[in-house]
Amino acid sequence: MNPTASDTHPIEKAADEFGRNVIEAHAEQWNSNGTVPREFFQQAAEHNLCRLLVPHELGGAGLDVGGFTRVLTILARHCLASTFALVVHNNLTAAIARSGIERHIDSYLQAMMKGEKIGAFLLTEPGAGSDAAAISTTARRQGDDWILNGSKAWISNAVHADVLSVYVQTNESSGARGIAGFLLDAEMAGVSRVPPYDLLGGHALGTGGFQFNDCLVANGALLAAPGEAFKAAMHGINLARCGVAAMCVGLMQRALSEAINYTGQRTAFGAQLGDFQGVQWILADCATDLEAAQALTAIATRLIDSGGDATLAAAHAKKFATRTAFKCVTDCMQVMGAAGLSRSYPLARHLEAAKMAQYLDGATEIQNVVIARQLKAVYAD
Ligand SMILES: Cc1cc2nc3c(=O)[nH]c(=O)nc-3n(C[C@H](O)[C@H](O)[C@H](O)COP(=O)(O)OP(=O)(O)OC[C@H]3O[C@@H](n4cnc5c(N)ncnc54)[C@H](O)[C@@H]3O)c2cc1C
């Protein structure tokens, strides 16, 4: 669990240091403040954590999905919400790099890799979540330009975002084929921020919304043309699901280690809590779930890295890891007694995050939709 082995990637070591020294020290304060501070991204960048998926040729760390998810597991041991803030930011840097569009690379990528500009991904709307193709924010042609109108909801990094990857409908009768993606400056005329939401927890992520009111956008701001954008958004979904699963593995690792440490030193009825078989079996079940979640995540990430179709594997990993993280964290809290509820330990924060993870990048039921679609092909005689 401790990335100190000599063959550990330098970025995993940097992530471990950043997690222990920066995230661990501030996670509760960020949750109370409603967001990470802007400097969080600059500090992360100093540890090379804002360039994880960008190829070496463009100045990035060039990690594959396996490397990326290992970093996420390490960071999420301390706080999933702030780790996810970095995931969203890194995913957008990767999308900009992949687009190969020089003006976007020049305008945004370098500043984002330094943590000076912060990215957000705007797909979900007040009226369209799981059914993302049903978005109703519109982009209408006006000469060479476009006019955007509509609302986006549940946007990670909404509090600080400077660079917005916005998905819009260009032709209401075309469904997913009419969806285009633009890359916009959050401060441009016609864009306004909705204040961050008051949630169960996970406030470090600064989740909120945006409104677009007659926002005039040049055609050059297109990141993905109609017909390409929805495919591009879905292109990254398996990676995103592996990322959520990997973060849940980090939550489980931390919960288990806190519970083992605590029950190893607290006594009741003249014995250590950890010596009671009832406690041991709860923790043994957590360990099995953790190993299984890690294995499913590794299967899915290896498939992506080898160019295979990871749709089914990523759905299994995301569903299993998010479900078991929620159970594992609550079970570890239980064996710690009342102390498990205390914010002096990270488990309360991790429980909130485990619930949140069940919605990120497709809710649990949507993973089941994906899995159910392939049941016959995989299991029928
Ligand atoms: C903290 C947080 C951060 C987020 N960050 C972002 C972000 O940065 N960018 C972004 O675009 N979005 C973001 N989201 C939105 C997220 O992707 C959506 O919440 C998710 O897709 C689910 O959509 P919904 O909440 O509208 O639920 P709905 O779509 O309204 O679904 C409600 C319930 O019905 C179930 N359901 C829906 N369809 C089916 C079906 N066919 N069969 C069975 N059950 C079904 C769902 O699983 C869910 O349980 C974020 C969400 C959260 C909570």
The ligand as an SDF file (V2000), in Angstrom:
LIG
                    3D

 53 58  0  0  0  0  0  0  0  0999 V2000
  -20.6220   15.0440   -7.1590 C   0  0  0  0  0  0  0  0  0  0  0  0
  -21.0050   14.9310   -8.6090 C   0  0  0  0  0  0  0  0  0  0  0  0
  -20.1690   15.4470   -9.5750 C   0  0  0  0  0  0  0  0  0  0  0  0
  -20.5440   15.3800  -10.9160 C   0  0  0  0  0  0  0  0  0  0  0  0
  -19.7200   15.9400  -11.8660 N   0  0  0  0  0  0  0  0  0  0  0  0
  -20.1510   16.0160  -13.1560 C   0  0  0  0  0  0  0  0  0  0  0  0
  -19.3730   16.7270  -14.1260 C   0  0  0  0  0  0  0  0  0  0  0  0
  -18.2800   17.2280  -13.8420 O   0  0  0  0  0  0  0  0  0  0  0  0
  -19.8850   16.8610  -15.3780 N   0  0  0  0  0  0  0  0  0  0  0  0
  -21.0820   16.3230  -15.7450 C   0  0  0  0  0  0  0  0  0  0  0  0
  -21.4620   16.4810  -16.8910 O   0  0  0  0  0  0  0  0  0  0  0  0
  -21.8270   15.6190  -14.8470 N   0  0  0  0  0  0  0  0  0  0  0  0
  -21.4050   15.4630  -13.5580 C   0  0  0  0  0  0  0  0  0  0  0  0
  -22.1570   14.7840  -12.6220 N   0  0  0  0  0  0  0  0  0  0  0  0
  -23.4590   14.2500  -13.0210 C   0  0  0  0  0  0  0  0  0  0  0  0
  -23.5100   12.7410  -13.0700 C   0  0  0  0  0  0  0  0  0  0  0  0
  -22.8720   12.2660  -14.2160 O   0  0  0  0  0  0  0  0  0  0  0  0
  -24.9950   12.3760  -13.0080 C   0  0  0  0  0  0  0  0  0  0  0  0
  -25.4340   12.6290  -11.6770 O   0  0  0  0  0  0  0  0  0  0  0  0
  -25.2790   10.9460  -13.3780 C   0  0  0  0  0  0  0  0  0  0  0  0
  -25.0560   10.7620  -14.7470 O   0  0  0  0  0  0  0  0  0  0  0  0
  -26.7140   10.5600  -13.0410 C   0  0  0  0  0  0  0  0  0  0  0  0
  -27.6170   11.4780  -13.5500 O   0  0  0  0  0  0  0  0  0  0  0  0
  -28.7610   12.1060  -12.5950 P   0  0  0  0  0  0  0  0  0  0  0  0
  -28.1430   12.4500  -11.3120 O   0  0  0  0  0  0  0  0  0  0  0  0
  -29.4410   13.1640  -13.3680 O   0  0  0  0  0  0  0  0  0  0  0  0
  -29.7590   10.9230  -12.3460 O   0  0  0  0  0  0  0  0  0  0  0  0
  -31.0420   10.4420  -13.2860 P   0  0  0  0  0  0  0  0  0  0  0  0
  -30.5510   10.3130  -14.6580 O   0  0  0  0  0  0  0  0  0  0  0  0
  -32.1200   11.4330  -12.9920 O   0  0  0  0  0  0  0  0  0  0  0  0
  -31.3340    9.0780  -12.6400 O   0  0  0  0  0  0  0  0  0  0  0  0
  -31.9810    8.9450  -11.3670 C   0  0  0  0  0  0  0  0  0  0  0  0
  -31.9250    7.4800  -10.9680 C   0  0  0  0  0  0  0  0  0  0  0  0
  -32.5640    6.6860  -11.9610 O   0  0  0  0  0  0  0  0  0  0  0  0
  -31.6860    5.6680  -12.4100 C   0  0  0  0  0  0  0  0  0  0  0  0
  -31.8960    5.3990  -13.8420 N   0  0  0  0  0  0  0  0  0  0  0  0
  -31.7880    6.2630  -14.8750 C   0  0  0  0  0  0  0  0  0  0  0  0
  -31.9820    5.6260  -16.0460 N   0  0  0  0  0  0  0  0  0  0  0  0
  -32.1970    4.3180  -15.7310 C   0  0  0  0  0  0  0  0  0  0  0  0
  -32.4550    3.1410  -16.5030 C   0  0  0  0  0  0  0  0  0  0  0  0
  -32.4800    3.1710  -17.8410 N   0  0  0  0  0  0  0  0  0  0  0  0
  -32.6310    1.9820  -15.8450 N   0  0  0  0  0  0  0  0  0  0  0  0
  -32.5740    1.9200  -14.4940 C   0  0  0  0  0  0  0  0  0  0  0  0
  -32.3280    2.9900  -13.7120 N   0  0  0  0  0  0  0  0  0  0  0  0
  -32.1410    4.1790  -14.3310 C   0  0  0  0  0  0  0  0  0  0  0  0
  -30.3030    6.2230  -12.1710 C   0  0  0  0  0  0  0  0  0  0  0  0
  -29.3350    5.2210  -12.0900 O   0  0  0  0  0  0  0  0  0  0  0  0
  -30.4840    6.9500  -10.8500 C   0  0  0  0  0  0  0  0  0  0  0  0
  -30.3920    6.0410   -9.7930 O   0  0  0  0  0  0  0  0  0  0  0  0
  -21.7800   14.7770  -11.2870 C   0  0  0  0  0  0  0  0  0  0  0  0
  -22.6000   14.2210  -10.2990 C   0  0  0  0  0  0  0  0  0  0  0  0
  -22.2230   14.2780   -8.9800 C   0  0  0  0  0  0  0  0  0  0  0  0
  -23.1250   13.6770   -7.9300 C   0  0  0  0  0  0  0  0  0  0  0  0
  1  2  1  0
  2  3  1  0
  2 52  2  0
  3  4  2  0
  4  5  1  0
  4 50  1  0
  5  6  2  0
  6  7  1  0
  6 13  1  0
  7  8  2  0
  7  9  1  0
  9 10  1  0
 10 11  2  0
 10 12  1  0
 12 13  2  0
 13 14  1  0
 14 15  1  0
 14 50  1  0
 15 16  1  0
 16 17  1  0
 16 18  1  0
 18 19  1  0
 18 20  1  0
 20 21  1  0
 20 22  1  0
 22 23  1  0
 23 24  1  0
 24 25  2  0
 24 26  1  0
 24 27  1  0
 27 28  1  0
 28 29  2  0
 28 30  1  0
 28 31  1  0
 31 32  1  0
 32 33  1  0
 33 34  1  0
 33 48  1  0
 34 35  1  0
 35 36  1  0
 35 46  1  0
 36 37  1  0
 36 45  1  0
 37 38  2  0
 38 39  1  0
 39 40  1  0
 39 45  2  0
 40 41  1  0
 40 42  2  0
 42 43  1  0
 43 44  2  0
 44 45  1  0
 46 47  1  0
 46 48  1  0
 48 49  1  0
 50 51  2  0
 51 52  1  0
 52 53  1  0
M  END
$$$$
